[in-house]
Amino acid sequence: MGCTYSKASRVFDYNMLILAQYRWEGQQPLSAGKHTIVYDYTYDGPGIAKGGTGVLKVDGQVVDTHKQPNSIAFLQVCDETFDVGIDLRTSVNEKDYQVPFAFNGTINKLTFNLGPSQLAQEDKEKAAQAIAIARD
């Protein structure tokens, strides 16, 4: 699972474990200089593996928005890395770049706001039980 933002074409790609790929793309390339890029995702929960709506903004202006029909439930790839500015493992989208695809600009700030849990109480209890069983 991974995502990337391509500077030249205003693209945000989300690779959902190779099961599906979702793409948000603006029409104009970015101009030179500093930009504020925001990807805002609103989950359709509560519940597991629901979809949601993604909105890609550049400098406060919406450049693309669309619905993602599903998401990953509890699975996460154990050997994938969390990289910023370079991709050291599986490429997000081989059409646009090949790993390691080092970003040669400057990232001044990176912020993640995960928000509250979107699981229903019943799903939280099931998850807690599964974690307890796995630890035994």
Secondary structure by P-SEA (a helix, b strand, c coil): cbbbbbcccbbbbbbccccbbbbbbbcccccccbbbbbbbbbbcccccbbbbbbbbbcccccccccccccccccccccccccccccccccccccccccccccccccccbbbbbbccccccaaaaaaaaaaaaaaac
